[in-house]
Amino acid sequence: MKNKKNLINQIIYRSSRRGSKEMDLLLGNFVKKYINALDDEDLSDLYELLSIEDEIIYKWYYKKRYNLITTNNKITKMLKEY
């Protein structure tokens, strides 16, 4: 599936070139570890998560401000456990 391959490539790129080193490391390594195990819905959810600003993800992940990201799906749960 060509579209799926393009989506995977976009996710890999967006996860490792965020603009802040912390998010590059966190999201880039998370994606490298799990990208091949994700189904189409998970890839879509991950793509959406990557559209959120670094500062919001950082506060959500490190400072435990759970109300910043309202989406609660498999990807956000996996990232929190990572």
TIVO-2410 file (N, C-alpha, C; in nm, 3 decimals):
# residues 82
REC num residu      c1      c2      c3 atome chaine
REC   1      M   0.085  -0.118   0.000     N      A
REC   1      M   0.000   0.000   0.000    CA      A
REC   1      M   0.089   0.124   0.000     C      A
REC   2      K   0.084   0.198  -0.107     N      A
REC   2      K   0.171   0.314  -0.124    CA      A
REC   2      K   0.138   0.425  -0.024     C      A
REC   3      N   0.011   0.453  -0.001     N      A
REC   3      N  -0.027   0.558   0.092    CA      A
REC   3      N   0.020   0.528   0.233     C      A
REC   4      K   0.013   0.402   0.273     N      A
REC   4      K   0.058   0.364   0.406    CA      A
REC   4      K   0.209   0.387   0.419     C      A
REC   5      K   0.284   0.352   0.316     N      A
REC   5      K   0.429   0.374   0.317    CA      A
REC   5      K   0.461   0.523   0.326     C      A
REC   6      N   0.387   0.605   0.252     N      A
REC   6      N   0.407   0.750   0.260    CA      A
REC   6      N   0.377   0.802   0.400     C      A
REC   7      L   0.268   0.753   0.459     N      A
REC   7      L   0.231   0.795   0.594    CA      A
REC   7      L   0.340   0.756   0.693     C      A
REC   8      I   0.391   0.635   0.682     N      A
REC   8      I   0.499   0.590   0.770    CA      A
REC   8      I   0.622   0.679   0.755     C      A
REC   9      N   0.658   0.710   0.633     N      A
REC   9      N   0.773   0.798   0.609    CA      A
REC   9      N   0.752   0.936   0.669     C      A
REC  10      Q   0.631   0.991   0.656     N      A
REC  10      Q   0.600   1.121   0.715    CA      A
REC  10      Q   0.609   1.115   0.867     C      A
REC  11      I   0.558   1.009   0.926     N      A
REC  11      I   0.562   0.994   1.071    CA      A
REC  11      I   0.707   0.985   1.119     C      A
REC  12      I   0.788   0.906   1.052     N      A
REC  12      I   0.929   0.894   1.091    CA      A
REC  12      I   0.998   1.029   1.083     C      A
REC  13      Y   0.975   1.101   0.976     N      A
REC  13      Y   1.036   1.233   0.959    CA      A
REC  13      Y   0.989   1.330   1.067     C      A
REC  14      R   0.859   1.340   1.086     N      A
REC  14      R   0.802   1.436   1.181    CA      A
REC  14      R   0.838   1.403   1.326     C      A
REC  15      S   0.860   1.276   1.355     N      A
REC  15      S   0.892   1.239   1.493    CA      A
REC  15      S   1.036   1.268   1.530     C      A
REC  16      S   1.123   1.273   1.432     N      A
REC  16      S   1.265   1.291   1.463    CA      A
REC  16      S   1.318   1.430   1.431     C      A
REC  17      R   1.233   1.515   1.375     N      A
REC  17      R   1.274   1.652   1.344    CA      A
REC  17      R   1.168   1.749   1.396     C      A
REC  18      R   1.158   1.752   1.528     N      A
REC  18      R   1.054   1.829   1.594    CA      A
REC  18      R   1.091   1.974   1.617     C      A
REC  19      G   1.218   2.000   1.640     N      A
REC  19      G   1.260   2.136   1.672    CA      A
REC  19      G   1.319   2.146   1.811     C      A
REC  20      S   1.286   2.051   1.897     N      A
REC  20      S   1.351   2.047   2.028    CA      A
REC  20      S   1.413   1.909   2.046     C      A
REC  21      K   1.534   1.908   2.100     N      A
REC  21      K   1.609   1.784   2.113    CA      A
REC  21      K   1.534   1.681   2.197     C      A
REC  22      E   1.469   1.725   2.304     N      A
REC  22      E   1.395   1.633   2.392    CA      A
REC  22      E   1.287   1.559   2.317     C      A
REC  23      M   1.211   1.632   2.236     N      A
REC  23      M   1.102   1.571   2.162    CA      A
REC  23      M   1.155   1.487   2.045     C      A
REC  24      D   1.266   1.531   1.984     N      A
REC  24      D   1.330   1.449   1.880    CA      A
REC  24      D   1.365   1.312   1.936     C      A
REC  25      L   1.425   1.311   2.054     N      A
REC  25      L   1.467   1.184   2.115    CA      A
REC  25      L   1.348   1.101   2.160     C      A
REC  26      L   1.256   1.162   2.231     N      A
REC  26      L   1.141   1.088   2.282    CA      A
REC  26      L   1.056   1.032   2.169     C      A
REC  27      L   1.009   1.117   2.082     N      A
REC  27      L   0.918   1.074   1.977    CA      A
REC  27      L   0.989   0.993   1.869     C      A
REC  28      G   1.110   1.032   1.834     N      A
REC  28      G   1.185   0.958   1.734    CA      A
REC  28      G   1.211   0.814   1.777     C      A
REC  29      N   1.255   0.796   1.900     N      A
REC  29      N   1.282   0.661   1.950    CA      A
REC  29      N   1.154   0.580   1.970     C      A
REC  30      F   1.049   0.646   2.013     N      A
REC  30      F   0.920   0.579   2.028    CA      A
REC  30      F   0.872   0.526   1.892     C      A
REC  31      V   0.879   0.610   1.791     N      A
REC  31      V   0.835   0.571   1.657    CA      A
REC  31      V   0.923   0.457   1.603     C      A
REC  32      K   1.054   0.468   1.619     N      A
REC  32      K   1.143   0.361   1.572    CA      A
REC  32      K   1.108   0.227   1.635     C      A
REC  33      K   1.073   0.230   1.761     N      A
REC  33      K   1.044   0.106   1.832    CA      A
REC  33      K   0.912   0.043   1.787     C      A
REC  34      Y   0.809   0.124   1.763     N      A
REC  34      Y   0.674   0.071   1.743    CA      A
REC  34      Y   0.617   0.082   1.601     C      A
REC  35      I   0.680   0.156   1.512     N      A
REC  35      I   0.619   0.188   1.384    CA      A
REC  35      I   0.575   0.064   1.304     C      A
REC  36      N   0.652  -0.040   1.308     N      A
REC  36      N   0.620  -0.158   1.228    CA      A
REC  36      N   0.509  -0.243   1.289     C      A
REC  37      A   0.473  -0.217   1.413     N      A
REC  37      A   0.368  -0.295   1.478    CA      A
REC  37      A   0.233  -0.225   1.476     C      A
REC  38      L   0.224  -0.107   1.419     N      A
REC  38      L   0.102  -0.028   1.423    CA      A
REC  38      L   0.013  -0.056   1.302     C      A
REC  39      D  -0.118  -0.060   1.328     N      A
REC  39      D  -0.213  -0.077   1.218    CA      A
REC  39      D  -0.250   0.061   1.163     C      A
REC  40      D  -0.337   0.064   1.064     N      A
REC  40      D  -0.374   0.189   0.997    CA      A
REC  40      D  -0.433   0.292   1.093     C      A
REC  41      E  -0.521   0.248   1.183     N      A
REC  41      E  -0.582   0.341   1.279    CA      A
REC  41      E  -0.477   0.398   1.374     C      A
REC  42      D  -0.386   0.314   1.420     N      A
REC  42      D  -0.280   0.360   1.509    CA      A
REC  42      D  -0.189   0.460   1.438     C      A
REC  43      L  -0.157   0.433   1.313     N      A
REC  43      L  -0.074   0.526   1.237    CA      A
REC  43      L  -0.143   0.661   1.221     C      A
REC  44      S  -0.271   0.659   1.198     N      A
REC  44      S  -0.347   0.783   1.187    CA      A
REC  44      S  -0.347   0.859   1.319     C      A
REC  45      D  -0.366   0.787   1.429     N      A
REC  45      D  -0.364   0.850   1.561    CA      A
REC  45      D  -0.226   0.908   1.593     C      A
REC  46      L  -0.121   0.836   1.557     N      A
REC  46      L   0.014   0.884   1.579    CA      A
REC  46      L   0.042   1.008   1.495     C      A
REC  47      Y  -0.003   1.009   1.372     N      A
REC  47      Y   0.014   1.126   1.286    CA      A
REC  47      Y  -0.054   1.248   1.347     C      A
REC  48      E  -0.173   1.229   1.400     N      A
REC  48      E  -0.245   1.339   1.467    CA      A
REC  48      E  -0.169   1.388   1.589     C      A
REC  49      L  -0.116   1.296   1.668     N      A
REC  49      L  -0.039   1.333   1.787    CA      A
REC  49      L   0.082   1.417   1.748     C      A
REC  50      L   0.146   1.380   1.639     N      A
REC  50      L   0.265   1.453   1.595    CA      A
REC  50      L   0.233   1.593   1.544     C      A
REC  51      S   0.107   1.624   1.522     N      A
REC  51      S   0.070   1.759   1.479    CA      A
REC  51      S   0.057   1.855   1.597     C      A
REC  52      I   0.064   1.801   1.717     N      A
REC  52      I   0.056   1.884   1.839    CA      A
REC  52      I   0.192   1.946   1.866     C      A
REC  53      E   0.192   2.068   1.914     N      A
REC  53      E   0.316   2.141   1.940    CA      A
REC  53      E   0.401   2.070   2.046     C      A
REC  54      D   0.533   2.084   2.031     N      A
REC  54      D   0.627   2.021   2.123    CA      A
REC  54      D   0.602   2.059   2.268     C      A
REC  55      E   0.578   2.186   2.292     N      A
REC  55      E   0.560   2.234   2.429    CA      A
REC  55      E   0.442   2.164   2.498     C      A
REC  56      I   0.336   2.142   2.425     N      A
REC  56      I   0.218   2.075   2.482    CA      A
REC  56      I   0.249   1.929   2.510     C      A
REC  57      I   0.312   1.861   2.415     N      A
REC  57      I   0.347   1.720   2.438    CA      A
REC  57      I   0.445   1.709   2.554     C      A
REC  58      Y   0.541   1.800   2.560     N      A
REC  58      Y   0.641   1.798   2.668    CA      A
REC  58      Y   0.574   1.809   2.804     C      A
REC  59      K   0.486   1.906   2.819     N      A
REC  59      K   0.417   1.924   2.948    CA      A
REC  59      K   0.327   1.805   2.980     C      A
REC  60      W   0.263   1.751   2.879     N      A
REC  60      W   0.177   1.634   2.899    CA      A
REC  60      W   0.258   1.514   2.943     C      A
REC  61      Y   0.371   1.493   2.879     N      A
REC  61      Y   0.452   1.373   2.905    CA      A
REC  61      Y   0.535   1.386   3.033     C      A
REC  62      Y   0.608   1.494   3.048     N      A
REC  62      Y   0.703   1.507   3.158    CA      A
REC  62      Y   0.644   1.570   3.283     C      A
REC  63      K   0.551   1.660   3.266     N      A
REC  63      K   0.498   1.732   3.382    CA      A
REC  63      K   0.361   1.681   3.424     C      A
REC  64      K   0.316   1.576   3.358     N      A
REC  64      K   0.191   1.508   3.394    CA      A
REC  64      K   0.070   1.599   3.393     C      A
REC  65      R   0.063   1.686   3.295     N      A
REC  65      R  -0.053   1.772   3.279    CA      A
REC  65      R  -0.146   1.707   3.177     C      A
REC  66      Y  -0.224   1.613   3.226     N      A
REC  66      Y  -0.304   1.526   3.141    CA      A
REC  66      Y  -0.414   1.598   3.063     C      A
REC  67      N  -0.457   1.712   3.110     N      A
REC  67      N  -0.565   1.782   3.042    CA      A
REC  67      N  -0.520   1.852   2.913     C      A
REC  68      L  -0.392   1.853   2.885     N      A
REC  68      L  -0.343   1.922   2.765    CA      A
REC  68      L  -0.372   1.844   2.638     C      A
REC  69      I  -0.370   1.713   2.645     N      A
REC  69      I  -0.401   1.629   2.530    CA      A
REC  69      I  -0.527   1.551   2.564     C      A
REC  70      T  -0.633   1.584   2.495     N      A
REC  70      T  -0.763   1.526   2.531    CA      A
REC  70      T  -0.786   1.389   2.467     C      A
REC  71      T  -0.707   1.357   2.366     N      A
REC  71      T  -0.723   1.228   2.299    CA      A
REC  71      T  -0.667   1.118   2.388     C      A
REC  72      N  -0.749   1.019   2.413     N      A
REC  72      N  -0.704   0.904   2.491    CA      A
REC  72      N  -0.724   0.780   2.404     C      A
REC  73      N  -0.616   0.737   2.341     N      A
REC  73      N  -0.624   0.622   2.253    CA      A
REC  73      N  -0.503   0.531   2.277     C      A
REC  74      K  -0.490   0.429   2.198     N      A
REC  74      K  -0.382   0.332   2.214    CA      A
REC  74      K  -0.245   0.399   2.205     C      A
REC  75      I  -0.229   0.493   2.114     N      A
REC  75      I  -0.100   0.559   2.093    CA      A
REC  75      I  -0.062   0.644   2.214     C      A
REC  76      T  -0.155   0.722   2.266     N      A
REC  76      T  -0.121   0.805   2.383    CA      A
REC  76      T  -0.091   0.716   2.504     C      A
REC  77      K  -0.161   0.607   2.518     N      A
REC  77      K  -0.133   0.514   2.629    CA      A
REC  77      K   0.006   0.451   2.612     C      A
REC  78      M   0.038   0.411   2.489     N      A
REC  78      M   0.170   0.351   2.463    CA      A
REC  78      M   0.281   0.453   2.491     C      A
REC  79      L   0.262   0.576   2.449     N      A
REC  79      L   0.363   0.679   2.469    CA      A
REC  79      L   0.381   0.707   2.619     C      A
REC  80      K   0.273   0.712   2.693     N      A
REC  80      K   0.284   0.738   2.837    CA      A
REC  80      K   0.359   0.627   2.907     C      A
REC  81      E   0.345   0.503   2.859     N      A
REC  81      E   0.415   0.389   2.920    CA      A
REC  81      E   0.560   0.377   2.873     C      A
REC  82      Y   0.593   0.449   2.767     N      A
REC  82      Y   0.726   0.439   2.709    CA      A
REC  82      Y   0.830   0.506   2.794     C      A
***
